[in-house]
Structure formats: C-alpha cells, structure tokens
Amino acid sequence: RGLAEREVTADLATWTISFSAKAGYLQTAHTDLDGDTRAIRAFFGELGFKGDDLQPTGANVSQNNENGVATYVVKQRLSLRTTDIGKAQAAVKRQFDLVKQGVELEEGSGMSYTFTKLNSIKPEMVAQATRDARKSAEQFAKDSGTDVGSIKSATQGYFEVTARDGDASGGWGVSDTPFKKVRVVTTVEYYLD
C-alpha cells in the first residue's frame, strides 16, 4: 500500500444565513424580515461583496396559536457563494455585528468551505502513492532476500478530503475550516523475483 497526503486550502466558501422575524400580525413579521434582509445585504456590501454574491434560497411562514393568540413566524435563507476565502473568513468573524443590529440568526447559519480542484492534484498524488507503495514493496523484498518484479495488479483508493485539523463537521471537502487534508491510498501487488 502506498499513501499520499497533501494540505490544501479551500477555494469555495458558501455561507447559508437563516434568519426569522416573529410578530402578532403577518404583515408586521414581513416588514421586520425585510428590514433584516436590508441589514444583511448592507453588511455584505460594506465587506466588499457584490449584490449578486448573496442569493435567496428559501423562505417559509408558520402560524402558532398560544392561548388563542396568533403569532406568525417568517423565516428566510440567503446564501453567499464566493471564491474569495479571505473575505469570507473576515465576514464570519464579524457575524455578531448582524446580531447586534437585531437580526435573529437561526441555528444552521454557518460558513462551509469546499475544495473543488481535486482533479488538478489527482495525477500527482496517485503517482506519489504509487512510488510509496513501490518503496514498501522494495523493503519487503529486501527483508525476504528477493527483488521486486513487475506489477501484478493495482487499485487506486478513494480520495478523501477532510479538515486539516480533524474537524468532524465536514466530509467530501466541506467543513467550517478552509484548511483541508487530501489523502489517497493505492494498493499495488508486485511479483517477486
């Protein structure tokens, strides 16, 4: 078996921002939510994002009745998608500024970082893992007093992209940290001469 690992930095940041407004009248809840939407757009504008970097991705309305009193909850989701990782990190660090403005960020609002350029590093990593497998085979052959011959069979394992520092919140290259570790294991069987 041969192993290849490489540290990479994500090249895509996606921030799903879920927020809500609650009021006794539906129109009041909508008005409050519109104010929050303007505050969020202004927040990203001040950070240098273009208007179309932030897109609506969903909304819903629910009505609750408590002791005969109707309450309306209006929820909305906006999504920021950018390749400017530094700017995305700066935005996340300032997200509490939105809360201070009265925007009620819902659970699940968070930044995800993705490494999308796996195909650009695959060939070199497979070659590295194959060289590592050959090195291991040569050690086995040396220890047994034989020589390594030609390849009998070879398989490439799956590429795994995880958070570099072991963050378990991501998979397939998505997590709340832009720093990733790419790993592949190849299995090569050699003939011994």
Disulfide bonds with the S-S distance in Angstrom:
none
